[in-house]
Amino acid sequence: MLYVGTVGGIEEEIVRRWTIPFKAIRAAGLRGLSLSQKLSNGFQLLRGTVDAGRILEEFAPHVVLATGGYASAPVVVSAWLRHCPVLIYLPDVVPGLAIRSLSVLARRVAVSFQGSEEYFASGKAVATGYPVRAALYRVDKSAAKQRLGLDPELDTLLVFGGSRGAHSINAAVRASLEALLRRAQIVHITGHDDLEWLVERRAQLPQGMAARYLLFDYLHEEMTDALAAADLAVARAGAATMGEFAAAGLPSVLVPYPHAGRHQEANADYMAEHGAARKVTDAALAEGALARTVLALLSDDVALRRMSERARALARPGAARSIALQLAALAGG
């Protein structure tokens, strides 16, 4: 197996931690940019396609699994030119422009959610579910709390904004920190940029409250324990969030990133419509909506239990196997 990612992307560090071979190519998006920036990024994509062609020539894969947006384009185009079969995986509910365009070059498309097949040519897409680490299907809340050093008697709120953090969510938590900590202990994954700012805020808290506020810039393997220990999560509405919360049966308050096109809005709406989450807009964070929603949910055990059950009902434990079988079939194995 070979993982092809982008130059400077966060995926390189993650992939190397698992000792998976990694190659980087140049790629950049085209949407919502000025004409000059589009031309510059288009040249980057062209160079990335040349890079990807060399990588595929050397590695000679039997099949390519592609996911994500513009970063996948050079590899998919290069694979198509080599007549190498491509499986595109759509993690979100609604495909972006890149995946919709690239799907024309793919043999098959795997989608996370029932109903997303309608965005692709008839018969081309299959619903597989979202693959997550197996440990999330057998979470032990008490053991996870113990490993993280949390109080077993207190409710736990997990807050994070994706791999790089989310400043608006961090700011909303900071503004309501005492009120939230009076009701629960908090595991807050801040991203690198806001960590020091929030460490300074924790230092201003009374000692008893500060002990309830755990701060991390990023979690790797420990993320499983953070998800298992939580009674409620606050997060963006990325695809991984949806898959992992469903597997862990974790109720959530989702704050879609306002500059992610339709993807996160559609994801949050899907979870909310299925009763697994509450949606708060990014604009409403400055008005205290986050704290009001979180405190109301933490005070309603019946609502949290119902949301947990409905989140778990969305899980697809066989998703990884389903995708692997699709890949094997395309590779002729």
C-alpha positions in Angstrom: 0.0 0.0 0.0 1.1 3.6 -0.7 -0.5 6.7 0.6 -0.4 9.8 -1.7 -1.1 13.1 0.0 -0.4 16.8 -0.4 2.8 18.7 0.3 2.6 20.2 3.8 -0.6 18.3 4.6 -1.4 17.1 8.1 -2.0 13.6 6.8 1.7 13.0 6.3 2.5 13.0 10.0 -0.5 10.8 10.8 0.3 8.3 8.1 3.9 8.0 9.0 2.9 7.3 12.6 1.4 4.1 11.3 4.6 3.3 9.2 2.6 3.4 5.9 4.7 4.5 2.9 3.9 8.1 1.9 4.5 10.2 -1.1 3.6 13.9 -1.4 2.3 15.8 -4.5 1.3 19.4 -5.2 -2.3 20.2 -5.3 -4.6 23.3 -4.6 -8.3 24.1 -4.8 -10.0 26.2 -7.5 -13.3 27.1 -5.8 -14.1 30.7 -4.6 -10.8 32.2 -5.8 -9.8 35.1 -8.0 -8.9 34.4 -11.6 -5.2 34.8 -11.0 -5.3 32.5 -8.0 -7.3 29.9 -10.0 -4.6 30.0 -12.8 -1.8 29.6 -10.2 -3.6 26.7 -8.5 -4.5 25.2 -11.8 -0.8 25.1 -12.6 -0.2 23.5 -9.2 -2.7 20.8 -10.1 -1.0 20.2 -13.5 2.4 19.8 -11.8 0.7 17.5 -9.2 -0.7 15.4 -12.0 2.8 15.0 -13.5 4.1 14.0 -10.0 1.3 11.6 -9.5 2.0 10.0 -12.9 5.6 9.3 -11.9 4.5 7.9 -8.6 2.0 5.5 -10.2 4.4 4.5 -12.8 6.9 3.5 -10.2 4.4 1.9 -7.7 2.2 0.2 -10.4 -1.0 -0.2 -8.3 -3.7 -2.6 -9.2 -6.4 -0.2 -7.8 -6.7 3.3 -6.4 -8.8 4.4 -3.5 -9.4 8.2 -3.7 -11.2 10.4 -1.2 -11.2 14.1 -0.2 -11.4 17.0 -2.6 -8.9 18.7 -4.9 -6.0 16.7 -3.4 -7.3 13.5 -5.1 -7.6 15.0 -8.6 -4.0 14.5 -9.8 -4.0 10.8 -8.6 -7.4 10.0 -10.1 -6.5 11.6 -13.4 -3.2 9.8 -13.5 -4.8 6.5 -12.7 -7.4 6.9 -15.3 -4.8 7.7 -17.9 -3.0 4.5 -16.9 -6.3 2.5 -17.1 -5.9 1.7 -13.4 -9.4 1.2 -11.8 -10.4 3.9 -9.3 -12.8 3.6 -6.4 -13.9 7.1 -5.1 -15.1 7.2 -1.5 -17.5 10.0 -0.5 -17.3 10.5 3.3 -19.8 13.4 3.4 -23.6 13.3 2.7 -23.3 15.7 -0.3 -20.3 15.5 -2.8 -18.3 18.6 -3.6 -17.4 19.7 -7.0 -14.2 17.7 -7.1 -15.7 14.4 -6.2 -18.6 14.9 -8.5 -16.3 15.7 -11.4 -13.8 12.9 -10.6 -16.5 10.3 -10.3 -16.8 10.3 -14.1 -13.3 8.8 -14.2 -14.0 6.2 -11.5 -15.3 2.7 -11.9 -17.2 2.8 -8.7 -18.2 5.2 -5.9 -18.6 4.2 -2.3 -20.8 6.5 -0.1 -21.2 6.7 3.6 -24.9 7.4 3.8 -28.0 5.9 2.3 -29.4 8.4 -0.2 -26.1 9.9 -1.3 -26.1 7.5 -4.3 -28.5 9.8 -6.1 -25.7 12.3 -6.8 -23.9 9.8 -9.2 -24.8 8.0 -12.4 -27.3 5.2 -11.9 -25.7 2.0 -10.6 -22.3 3.5 -10.0 -22.5 4.2 -6.3 -22.9 1.8 -3.4 -23.6 2.7 0.3 -20.8 1.2 2.4 -20.9 3.4 5.6 -18.0 5.3 7.1 -15.1 3.2 8.3 -13.8 3.9 11.8 -11.4 2.3 14.2 -12.9 -0.9 15.6 -12.3 0.1 19.2 -15.1 2.7 19.0 -17.7 -0.1 18.7 -16.7 -1.6 22.1 -16.1 1.5 24.2 -15.8 1.3 28.0 -16.6 4.7 29.5 -15.3 4.0 33.0 -12.0 2.6 31.7 -11.6 5.5 29.2 -12.2 8.1 32.0 -9.6 6.4 34.2 -7.0 6.4 31.4 -7.5 10.1 30.8 -7.4 10.9 34.5 -11.1 12.1 34.6 -13.5 12.0 37.5 -15.7 9.0 37.1 -18.6 10.7 38.8 -18.7 13.8 36.6 -20.3 14.3 33.2 -17.7 14.8 30.5 -17.9 17.3 27.6 -15.6 16.7 24.7 -14.8 19.8 22.5 -12.8 19.8 19.3 -12.8 21.5 15.9 -11.1 19.1 13.6 -7.5 18.3 13.0 -6.4 22.0 13.2 -8.9 23.2 15.8 -11.7 25.8 15.4 -11.1 29.3 16.8 -14.7 30.3 17.0 -15.6 27.1 19.0 -12.6 27.7 21.2 -13.6 31.3 21.8 -17.2 30.3 22.7 -16.0 27.7 25.2 -13.5 30.3 26.7 -16.3 32.8 27.1 -18.5 30.4 29.1 -15.9 28.3 30.8 -17.0 28.7 34.4 -20.6 28.0 33.6 -19.7 24.9 31.7 -17.2 23.6 34.3 -19.8 24.0 37.1 -21.8 21.4 35.2 -19.2 19.1 33.7 -15.5 18.3 33.3 -14.2 19.2 29.8 -11.7 17.5 27.5 -10.8 20.3 25.0 -8.8 19.6 21.9 -7.8 23.1 20.8 -5.6 22.8 17.8 -2.0 24.2 17.9 -2.8 27.9 17.4 -5.1 28.4 20.4 -3.5 26.1 23.0 -1.4 28.7 24.7 -4.3 31.2 24.8 -6.5 28.6 26.5 -3.8 27.5 28.9 -3.6 31.1 30.1 -7.3 31.1 30.6 -7.2 27.9 32.6 -4.6 29.5 34.9 -7.1 32.1 35.8 -9.7 29.5 37.1 -10.2 28.5 40.7 -8.0 25.4 41.4 -11.0 23.1 41.6 -12.3 24.2 38.3 -8.9 24.2 36.6 -8.5 20.5 37.5 -11.7 19.7 35.5 -10.4 21.3 32.3 -8.1 19.1 30.3 -6.4 20.8 27.3 -4.7 19.1 24.3 -3.6 20.6 21.0 -4.1 17.2 19.3 -4.9 13.6 20.2 -3.7 10.5 18.3 -4.5 7.1 19.7 -6.0 8.7 22.9 -8.8 10.1 20.8 -10.7 6.8 21.2 -10.7 7.3 24.9 -11.8 10.9 24.6 -14.8 9.8 22.5 -15.6 6.9 24.8 -15.4 9.0 28.0 -17.6 11.8 26.7 -21.3 12.2 27.5 -21.7 15.0 24.9 -19.4 16.4 22.2 -19.1 19.8 20.6 -17.5 19.7 17.1 -17.5 20.7 13.5 -19.6 18.6 11.2 -16.9 16.9 9.2 -17.4 13.4 7.9 -15.1 11.7 10.4 -17.1 13.3 13.2 -20.3 11.8 11.9 -18.8 8.3 11.5 -17.0 8.3 14.9 -19.9 9.7 16.9 -22.3 7.1 15.4 -19.9 4.3 16.2 -19.5 5.5 19.8 -23.2 6.4 20.2 -22.1 9.9 21.2 -24.7 12.7 21.3 -23.3 16.0 19.8 -23.7 19.7 19.2 -22.5 20.3 15.7 -21.2 23.7 14.5 -20.7 23.5 10.7 -17.7 25.3 9.4 -19.3 28.2 7.4 -16.6 28.2 4.6 -16.9 24.5 3.7 -19.5 24.8 1.0 -22.5 22.6 1.6 -20.6 19.7 3.0 -20.7 20.4 6.8 -24.1 22.0 6.7 -25.6 18.9 5.0 -23.7 16.7 7.4 -25.0 18.5 10.5 -28.6 18.6 9.1 -28.4 14.8 8.5 -27.4 14.1 12.1 -29.9 16.6 13.5 -32.8 15.2 11.4 -32.0 11.7 12.6 -32.1 12.9 16.2 -28.4 12.3 16.9 -27.3 15.9 17.2 -28.3 19.5 17.7 -27.0 22.1 15.2 -25.7 25.5 16.2 -24.5 28.0 13.5 -21.1 29.5 13.7 -22.6 33.0 13.7 -24.6 32.1 16.8 -21.5 31.2 18.9 -20.8 34.8 19.7 -24.4 35.1 21.1 -23.9 32.4 23.7 -25.8 29.7 21.8 -23.2 27.0 22.4 -23.3 27.2 26.2 -27.1 27.4 26.3 -27.5 24.3 24.1 -24.8 22.3 26.0 -26.1 23.1 29.4 -29.7 22.3 28.5 -28.6 18.9 27.1 -26.4 18.0 30.1 -29.4 18.7 32.3 -31.6 16.3 30.3 -30.6 12.7 30.7 -33.6 11.5 28.7 -32.7 13.6 25.7 -29.0 12.5 25.8 -30.0 8.8 26.0 -32.3 9.2 23.1 -29.7 11.0 21.0 -27.1 8.3 21.9 -29.4 5.6 20.7 -30.2 7.4 17.5 -26.5 8.1 16.8 -25.7 4.5 17.3 -28.5 3.5 14.9 -26.6 5.3 12.1 -23.4 3.3 12.5 -22.3 0.8 9.9 -19.8 -1.6 11.6 -19.0 -3.4 8.4 -18.0 -0.3 6.4 -14.2 -0.9 6.2 -14.9 -4.5 5.0 -17.4 -3.3 2.4 -14.9 -0.8 1.0 -12.2 -3.4 1.0 -14.4 -5.8 -0.9 -15.2 -3.2 -3.5 -11.4 -2.5 -4.0 -10.7 -6.3 -4.3 -13.3 -6.7 -6.9 -11.9 -3.8 -9.0 -8.4 -5.1 -8.6 -9.6 -8.5 -9.9 -8.8 -10.2 -6.6 
